[in-house]
Amino acid sequence: MCIVEVLTQVAIQQVYQNAVILVITQHSNTMLPEVRKVYSGGIFSFKKECRWLLTFRWMPAVVPSLKHGYLPALHSKYNDTKFRFMKIKKTLWIVAVILSCNSFTAKGQDLMNMEDSIQKSIQPSGGVIASTWKDTRLINAQTTKTADPNVMVFRIMHRFGDMGTSGGGFPTLYGFDVASDIYFSFEFGITNNLELGFGRSEMQQLIDVMGKYRLFTQKANGMPVSLAFYEDAGVTPESSFKLYADAVSPSQHFADRLSYFSQLILDRRFNNRISAELLTGFSYRNYVLASVNPNNGATDQNSIPFVGAGGRITLTKHSAIVFDYYYMLSAYRTNNNDPPFSNALSVGYEVETGGHVFEINISNASYINENNIIPYTNDSWSTGAIKLGFSISRAFSL
């Protein structure tokens, strides 16, 4: 029996019990000896007799000496009480639901290691320091954080259209009417340092699988940094018409749809407010067009090396400014105006609340998945081709 039923029935029982006591007292002269014995033995014991009390099944057996005319009075008293407590019962149910939600929220906070919140100082002992990041991802870049064992992190990300170009402005409500990309993912904590996951991006219908392993972790005395390796492999199931749209008589193979992304992440938490990371790696596509940069004669290549950086600056106990930046080491993308390429720069505001990490950000990258960010970022902050976006991540215990 739930707490709401208990509270309701106890209240009804108390009023009804008082009414029966009143009638029994007034007519004690006509009460049978067995009735007195039953009453004195605890007929109103809640644990055993509540269900009988509420259905009147015990009345003929327990109070046979009461006149028939007194029973309707008791029934009337009970019905009036029941009507009033129906409203109380609804209120109690609402309170119970709210308490349950609060309990679930607290559990979610535990799952995201809220006790390691950024406001804590670096521990003076030789142990691992408090969590450097609140999420496994900044904006476009990964962090060294991994999901805890037996925990699943669900993430949804959305990026709107251009805010300031001819395709943006007020007619599209500064990009709100357009979806440049939508991405969701599931990440599963395998060990303290390993997570695996998968996701899907709306652009190119990209489906990807990922893995992250933290090689070592920053400690207060000893290891000054954390280092993680991240790997992502994607497949593009979009139609061949779109995939080979700019090709002339291409030889089509399934391997053309595959792409890969490898990255090393080195980070450090400097103090209670500032954390930073350095990134390096490469993006690899099995299929590229033999395009040429008219300014330097360089051709597009399968493998694109990059370096990058990211950081988090704490504002309050549960909020921070975050940013990340990718710089492509590609001769083909240097000073190329046909098409133009830009390095991806993103800035966001992150809020940690109730087991969720919510973030609103601005970026010149149209894509969300790293397999597409590195080779296909064509928009620039200088032209106003920046896009508003948001992400929400939530941890669930498995």
N, C-alpha and C positions, 0 to 999 in steps of 0.2 A: 504493500500500500504506500502510495507516495505521500509526501509531507502535506500536500494540499488537501488530500482526502482526510488525513489524520486531523488536521486543524479544523476542518469543516465539521466532521462528525463529532469531535470532542465538544465543539461549541453547541451544536444541536442537542447532543446528549445532555449537556449541563442544564439547558433550559427545560428540556422534557423531563429530566430527572426531578427538577424542582417542582414541576407541576404534579408529578406522581406522588412525591413526598407530601405535598399539600393535601391532596385528596386522601391519601392513606391516613394522614394525621387527623383530618376532619372526621374520618369514619373508622377510627381505630376500634370502636366498640363492636363493629360488625366484621372486622377483619378476621379471617380464619387463622388459626395458629400456624399452619404451614406457610401462609403468606408472610407472617412476621419472621419466621425462621429463614425463608428464602431471602427476604429483604435484608435482614441483619447479616446474612452470610455473603452479601456482596452481589446482589442481582444486577447492580449497575456497574460492575467491573467492566471497564472499556474493552480490554483485550478479548474477553470471551463473549460479551453480550451486545457489543455495539451493533453488529449486523442485525440482531434480532430486535433491538430497540428501534432501529430505523424502519423496520418493516412491520412492526406491531405483532409479530408472530408469537411473542412471549406473553401478550396481554391476557388471553383467556386462561392460560395455565397458571400464571403468577398472581393475578389479581382476580380470582373468581368471585370474591365477596363484594367487589364494587358494583354498584347499581348500574344498570344498562345506560341510564341517562348520563353517567359521568364519563363514559368512554368518548362520546362525541366531543365533549369539552376538551379532553386530552388531545383528540385528533385535531381539533381546531387550533389548539395551542401549538401543536407540532407543525401543522401546515403553514401557519403564520411564520413560525421560526424558520422553516425550510425555505420559504419564499425570500426572507430577508437574507439568509445565508447563501442563497444562490448567487447573489450579486457579490458577496464577500468572496465566494469561491472563485469567481472569475478574476477578481483582483488578485487573489493569491496565486492563481495560475500565471498571471502576467508577471508577478514578482518572481516566481520560480523560473520562468523562461529567461528573465533578465539575469538572474543569478547564474543560470546555466551558461548564458552567453559570456558573462564575465569570467566564469571558470574556463571556458574554451579560449577566451582571449589570453588569459594568464598562461594557459598551456602553450599557445602559439608563441608568446613571448619567450617562454623557456626554450622552445624549439629553435629560435633564432639567436640563442645565447645572449639574451638581453642583460644578463648579469655581467657580461663583458662589454657593456655599453661604453661608448667612446669617452664618456666623462670620467672614467676611472683612470687613475694614474698608472704609469708603468710600475709593475711590481718591483720592489727593491731586492727581492730574493732572486735566485738564479733560475726561476721558473719561466715558462712561456708567458709573454706579455698578454695583456687584454687584446681582444679582437681588433685588428687593424682596420678592417672593412666591415660594413654592415651587410653587404650583399656579395654574392659571387661575381657580380658584374658591376662596372661603373656605369657607363652609358653605352658606348660601342666596344669598349675594351674590357677584357676579363681582369679579375683580381686574383690574388693567391688564395683567397678564401674558398673552401670547399664545403659542400653540404655535410652535415654530421651523419654518422652511421645510422641507418634505419630511418632516415629522414628524406622526404621528397620535397623539392622546391619547385613550385609551379610559377611560371613567369609569362606575362602577357605584355607585349610592347606594341606601340602604335606611333607611326610618324605621319604627320599631316603634309599638306602641300606647301609650295613656296609662299612665303609671307610677303616678299617685297618686289618680285618680278612682275612682268606684264601678265603672267598667268595667276598672280596672287592678288593682293590688295583687297579692297572692300567687296568686289563681286564674288569672291570665294571666301569671304570673311577671313581674309589673311591666311588662307590655306586650310581652314577647317572643313571645307566642302570636299577636299581631296585627300585620298589616302595614298601616300607614297609607298608605304610598306607596312605590313602587319606581321608580327612574329609571336609565336608562343613556344614554350619549351618546358620539358620536365627534366629535372636533375635529381639523381639518386646518390645519396651518400653510401659508399661501400665500406670504407674504413675512415679513420681520422684524417687521412691525407688524400684519399682517392674518391672521385665522383665520376659517374657516367651519366649520359643523358641523350636526349634527342629533341628535335624541334622542327618547325616548319615556317617558312617565310612565304608571304604572298607573292613577292617579286620572283619571277621565274619558277614559281611553285617549288622552291628549293626545300628539300627535305635533308636534314643533316643529323649526324650522330657525333657525339663529342665525348671527350675524356679529359680530366684534369688531375694531375698528381703533384702534390706539394713535396718537393725534395727535402727542404728543411725550413724551419720556422724560427723567426726572430725570438730571442730570449733576452731577459733583462741583463743577465751577466753571461756573456759568451757570444752566441751567434748574433751579429748585428742586423741581419736582414733576413727576409723570407724569399724563397725561390720556388717557382712552380712551372711546370710544363703543361701546355694546353694544345690539344690536337682536335681538329674538326674535319670531317669528311662529308661532302654533300653530293646529292644527285638531283638533277633538274629534269623532271618528267614532263616539261612543257612540250607542246607540239613541235615537230621537226620544222614546220613552216616558220615558227618564231625563232627556234634555235639557229637555223641556217639561213635566216632572212637575208643577210648581206653576203652570203657566200655564192660562188659561181660553181655549179655542178659539184657539190661537196660529196665526198665518200662518207656515208653516215655509219657511225659505230656507236654502240651503247657507251663505250668509254668516253666519248666526247661529252657526255653529260656529267661527268665526275669532276669535282674540284676538291682541293685540300687547303687546309690552313694550319700552320704550325707556329707556335709562339712560346717564347720564354718570358717569364714575368718576374722581375726583381723588385721588391718593395721594402720600405722601411717606415715604421711609425716613429716619428721624431719626438713627439710629445703628445699631450692630451688633445691637441687640436689639429695637428698637421700630420698627414700621411701622404706618401708619394710612391710612385712606381715607375720603372723603366721597362720598356717593351722592345723586343726584337724578334724577327721571324720572317716567314715568307708565305705568300699565297701562290698556289699552283693550280692552273686550269689545264685540263687535257686538250681542250679545243680553243684556239684563238685564231682570229683572222690575220692574214699577213699584211697588216696595216703599217703605213710608213709615216713617220713624223716629217712633214715637209720642211721643217726648220733645221733639223739636224740629220735627217736620213735614217734615224733609228727605227727599227721595227718593233712591233709589240712582241712580247715574249711570254712563254708559259709561266715562268717563275718570276714573281715580283718580290724582291726583298723590301723590308720596311723596318723602321725604328719608330718608337713612340714613347709617350709619357702620359701619366695620369696622376690625379691627386684628389684629396678630400680635405676640406677645411671646415672644422666643426663650428657651428654658430651657436646652437643650444644643445641641451641634453640629448635631444633626439632629431636634430636637423643639421644639415651641412650643405656646403657648396661642393659639387664634384665636377671634374672636367677630364677629358682625355683628348689625345692628339696623335694622329698617324702621319708619318712622313714617308712617302713612297720613294724608293731608290730605283727609279726607272727612267732611262734616257728617253724612251718613247713618250713618256708623260711630262717631260720637262719642256716648257715653252711650246707646248702643242696646242694649237687653236682649232684643230679639226680632227676630232672634237677636243674641247678644252678639258683638262684634268686639274683637280685640286686635292690638296691634302685635307683629310677629314678632321675637323675641330668641333668639339661638342662641349657645352656647358650646361649644368643642371642643378636643380635644387632637390635634395633628398630628405625625406621624412620617414622616420621609423615609428610605427604605431601599431600596437595590438598584434604583433606577430607578422605584420606586413611591412614591406619597404616600398614606399611610393616615391616616384621621382617624376618631375616635369623637366624637360630639357629642350634645348635649341641646338640644331646641328645643320651643317651644310651637306651631310650625307643623306642621300635618299634611301639607301638600303640600311638594314639593321644587322643582317648576318655578315660576319667578317669575310666570308668567301666572296661576297659582293662588294663590301665597302672598299677594300683595297684596290681592285681593278676598275671599279665603275663609278667612282665619285667624280662627277663632272661639274657640280655646282660650287659656287664660291660665296663667301661672306661678303665680299666687296660688291657683288652684283645684287645683293639682297635675296639671293636664292637660299635662304635659310628656312628651316622647317621646325615647327613646334612638335614635340612628341612627349610621350609619357610611358612609364613602365610601372608595373605592380608585380611584386614577387611575394609569395606566401609559402611558408614551410609547414609540412604536414608530417606527423609521426606515422610510421608504417608498422 
